[in-house]
Amino acid sequence: MSPRIYVTEIVKPNEGARLLWAAIKAAGSQAALADKLDVYRSYVSRWLRGEQKPRLAMRRKLEAYYGIPLDAWDDAPRKTFSLPAHAA
């Protein structure tokens, strides 16, 4: 099953967002990842698009659960990535 994604354009790409996309693919959907982190799906969407960066406490959770380094959100992506078009 393909992961569900609710965004189509990356505003400010960063390494954290690239690694988050990999975590979403593993979790199955943005909703599943948001539920595990106990946040709104819109937060996950904003992080993916680079509209916002997670606060320190959430960065620590993301590092513990998914191995996303704390400073990855401040680095340019190491590889090119793109998000698929909206999936219903």
Buried (B, 14 or more C-beta within 10 A) or exposed (E): EEBBBBBEEBEEBBBBBBBBBEBBEEBEBBBBBBEEBEBEBBBBBBBBBBBBBBEEEBBEBBBEEBEBBEEBBEEEBEEEBEBEEEEE
